[in-house]
Amino acid sequence: MPASASPSSATETAANEIRQQFLRFHLVPDTTALMPINQLTEVLTIGVGQIIPIAHMPPWVMGVYNWRGEVLWMVDLGHIVGLTPWHQQ
């Protein structure tokens, strides 16, 4: 540690370096989830009609979506964590 740095300022600097930002969203009105911002590229609002279903997939896989020429797999996060599946709400 440099001579000019005190233990408290070093601790504060370390705490600032490990802080993360999160996107908070609701799976259902009373269930909140967090996702680290550094894991996101973009947040999209996609209509269910834009998701193409794929046969023989687990029930939590909603299908695929074409995003700027890339195929994105759409999943029902609520269903994965044990909430009522989206299609039954």
DAZIQUI-V799673 format. One line per field, one symbol per residue. psi: psi as a letter, one per 40 degrees, with the letter a starting at -180 (. if undefined). A space follows every 10 residues. Layout:
psi=???
//
This chain:
psi=hidehidddd dddddddehi iihhihdide hiiihhdeei dihihhidee hhihifiide hdaihhhfei hhhhigdddd eeihidee.
//
